[in-house]
Amino acid sequence: MAPAALPNVWRASELARSRLPSIATGHTDLDRELPDSGWPRSVLTELLLLQHGIGELQLLKSALASLSRHQRIALVQPPYIPHAMAAIAWGLDPSRLIWIQPENTADALWCTEQLLKSNGCGAVLLWQRDVRNEHLRRLHLAAQCSETWFWLLRPLASAMEPSPAPLRLALRPAQGGTLIEIVKRRGPAADDQIFIPLPDMPSRRYSVETDHALIIQPAPTAVALTSAAPVLV
C-alpha cells in the first residue's frame, strides 16, 4: 500500500500542490506548467527579463486586474513612469496603483520589505538589477509572512545565480508574444519553452542575436509625464 501523501510534500515527478492560494495567469498553457496552476501567493516569484518591455506586465495583466478591484498594487522602482490610461485600458483601477521610486537599491529593498510586512497590498512588483542572495532571502521570508503576491523583475543573466524563489521564469521576446522558460519550480524540470501570444506586442521578428543576448538595455532617462512611455508593457 502506498504511503499517504503529506501536506506540502510532492514526488519529484509531480508538480507541487500547496495549501496557499494561487491566482490564474490568464494563459492556459502557462497555468498547466505551474504548481497550483497559477501565480503563487506569499512567496518570491522571479521574472528574469532579456530586456524591459517584452510583455512582462502583459503576462501579469489578468492577475493584477483581478487584484486591483479590491486591493492596492505597489510598483517599486519601475524602469518607466506608470501610465494611468494604460492601466484603465487593462482593467486596472489606477487609484489603487502605488508608484514608489526610491533613490537607490538599499531604499528600494527596504521599502519592498516593509510593504510585504505591512500586508497592505494585494501585489508588490519590484524592479532591480543586482540583488544579493541574503536580500533575496529577507524578501522571500517577508513574503511568506504576508498575504501578498510578490514579483521581482531582474535581468536574465541572474538566472545563473542562486535564489530562494520557488518559481523563476526566464522571458525572451518572440514574434507576437513572449517566450517563457521555467528556470525553477516546485516539481520536475521543464524541458520545453512556452510561447505566450500577447495581442498588444509587435509582430516583427527578432533576430537570433537579440533573442539570446544577455545584455540588458539601460532604462531611458525619465521624461515629462505627458510624453512618458507606459510602464504597462
C-alpha positions in Angstrom: 0.0 0.0 0.0 1.4 3.4 -1.0 2.1 5.8 1.9 -0.4 8.6 2.5 0.6 11.9 0.9 1.9 14.6 3.3 1.0 18.3 3.0 3.4 20.4 1.1 5.4 17.2 0.1 5.5 16.1 -3.5 7.1 13.5 -5.7 9.9 14.8 -7.9 7.9 13.7 -11.0 4.9 15.8 -10.0 4.1 19.5 -9.7 3.7 20.6 -6.1 0.3 21.3 -4.6 0.2 23.9 -1.8 -2.5 24.9 0.7 -1.8 28.6 -0.1 -3.9 30.4 -2.7 -2.8 31.0 -6.2 -4.2 33.2 -9.0 -4.5 32.1 -12.6 -2.2 33.8 -15.1 -4.9 34.0 -17.7 -2.8 31.8 -20.1 -3.8 28.2 -20.1 -0.5 26.8 -21.4 1.4 28.6 -18.6 -1.0 27.6 -15.9 -0.7 24.0 -16.9 3.1 24.2 -16.1 2.9 26.0 -12.8 2.4 24.4 -9.4 -1.2 25.1 -8.2 -2.0 26.2 -11.8 -1.2 29.9 -11.3 0.9 32.6 -9.7 1.7 31.6 -6.1 0.9 33.9 -3.2 3.1 34.6 -0.2 6.4 33.7 -1.9 9.1 35.4 -4.0 8.5 34.9 -7.7 11.2 36.0 -10.2 10.7 37.1 -13.7 14.1 37.2 -15.5 14.0 39.5 -18.4 16.1 39.8 -21.5 15.1 43.4 -21.6 12.3 45.6 -20.3 9.1 45.9 -22.4 8.9 42.4 -23.8 5.5 41.7 -22.4 6.4 41.0 -18.8 3.5 43.1 -17.4 1.1 41.8 -20.0 1.9 38.4 -18.5 0.7 39.7 -15.2 -2.2 41.7 -16.6 -5.0 39.3 -15.7 -3.8 38.8 -12.1 -3.2 42.5 -11.5 -6.6 43.4 -12.9 -8.3 41.0 -10.6 -6.3 42.1 -7.5 -6.8 45.8 -8.2 -10.6 45.5 -7.8 -10.2 45.3 -4.0 -6.5 45.8 -3.2 -3.7 48.1 -3.8 -0.8 47.2 -6.1 2.7 48.7 -5.4 5.2 49.3 -8.2 8.7 49.8 -6.7 11.4 51.4 -8.9 9.9 50.6 -12.3 12.1 51.5 -15.3 9.4 53.7 -16.8 6.8 56.1 -15.5 3.4 54.4 -14.8 0.7 55.4 -17.3 -2.8 55.8 -15.9 -4.6 55.4 -19.2 -2.8 52.2 -20.0 -3.9 50.9 -16.6 -7.5 51.7 -17.3 -7.3 50.0 -20.7 -6.1 46.9 -19.0 -9.0 46.9 -16.5 -6.8 48.1 -13.6 -8.0 50.7 -11.1 -5.3 53.5 -11.3 -6.4 54.8 -7.9 -5.2 51.5 -6.4 -1.7 51.7 -8.1 1.1 53.0 -5.9 4.2 54.2 -7.7 7.3 54.2 -5.4 10.6 55.5 -6.8 13.4 55.2 -4.1 16.7 56.9 -4.9 18.8 53.7 -4.5 18.8 50.0 -4.3 19.0 49.9 -0.5 16.0 52.1 -0.1 14.1 50.0 -2.7 14.8 46.8 -0.9 13.9 48.3 2.5 10.7 49.7 1.1 9.6 46.4 -0.5 10.3 44.5 2.7 8.1 47.0 4.7 5.3 46.7 2.1 5.3 42.9 2.4 5.5 43.0 6.2 2.6 45.5 6.4 0.4 43.2 4.3 -1.3 46.3 3.0 -1.1 45.5 -0.8 -2.5 42.7 -2.8 0.6 42.7 -5.0 4.1 44.1 -4.9 6.3 44.4 -8.0 10.0 45.3 -7.6 12.4 46.0 -10.4 16.1 45.5 -9.6 19.4 44.7 -11.4 21.7 43.5 -8.7 20.3 41.8 -5.5 22.5 39.8 -3.2 21.2 36.4 -2.0 20.9 37.5 1.6 18.5 40.2 0.4 16.5 37.7 -1.6 16.1 35.6 1.5 14.9 38.5 3.5 12.3 39.4 0.8 11.2 35.8 0.5 10.8 35.5 4.3 8.8 38.7 4.4 6.6 37.4 1.5 6.0 34.1 3.3 4.6 36.1 6.3 2.2 38.1 4.2 -0.9 37.5 2.0 0.7 39.3 -0.9 1.6 38.3 -4.5 5.2 39.4 -5.0 7.2 39.5 -8.2 10.8 40.5 -8.6 11.8 41.6 -12.1 15.5 41.4 -12.8 17.9 40.7 -15.7 18.0 37.3 -17.4 21.7 36.9 -16.5 20.5 36.5 -12.9 19.2 33.0 -13.8 22.8 31.8 -13.2 22.7 33.0 -9.6 21.2 31.0 -6.7 17.9 32.2 -5.4 15.4 31.1 -2.7 12.5 31.9 -5.0 10.4 28.7 -5.6 9.3 30.0 -9.0 11.7 31.6 -11.6 10.7 32.3 -15.2 13.0 33.5 -17.9 11.3 35.7 -20.5 12.5 36.4 -24.1 10.8 38.3 -26.9 9.1 36.4 -29.6 7.1 37.3 -32.7 3.7 38.4 -31.4 4.3 37.4 -27.8 6.9 36.2 -25.3 8.8 33.0 -24.9 9.0 31.6 -21.3 11.5 29.1 -19.9 10.8 27.7 -16.5 14.2 28.0 -14.7 12.9 26.7 -11.4 9.6 25.4 -10.0 8.4 23.0 -7.3 8.2 20.0 -9.5 10.1 18.3 -12.3 12.4 20.2 -14.6 10.6 21.8 -17.6 12.4 20.9 -20.8 10.2 22.9 -23.3 9.7 26.6 -23.6 6.2 28.1 -23.6 5.1 30.6 -26.1 2.5 33.0 -24.8 0.7 35.1 -27.5 0.3 38.7 -26.5 -2.0 40.7 -28.8 -0.5 44.1 -27.9 3.1 43.1 -28.7 4.7 44.0 -32.0 4.5 41.3 -34.7 8.0 41.9 -36.1 10.5 39.1 -35.9 13.5 39.5 -33.6 17.0 38.4 -34.6 18.6 35.4 -33.1 21.3 37.6 -31.6 18.7 39.7 -29.9 16.8 36.6 -28.7 19.8 35.1 -26.9 21.8 38.1 -25.8 22.3 38.6 -22.1 22.8 42.4 -22.2 20.0 44.4 -20.5 19.4 47.7 -22.2 19.5 50.7 -19.8 16.2 52.3 -18.9 15.7 55.7 -20.7 16.1 58.9 -18.8 12.8 60.0 -17.1 10.9 62.5 -19.2 7.8 64.5 -18.6 4.7 62.6 -17.6 2.7 63.7 -20.6 5.2 62.1 -23.0 6.4 59.2 -21.0 6.3 55.7 -22.3 3.8 53.4 -20.4 5.2 51.1 -17.8 2.5 48.6 -18.6 4.1 46.6 -21.4 
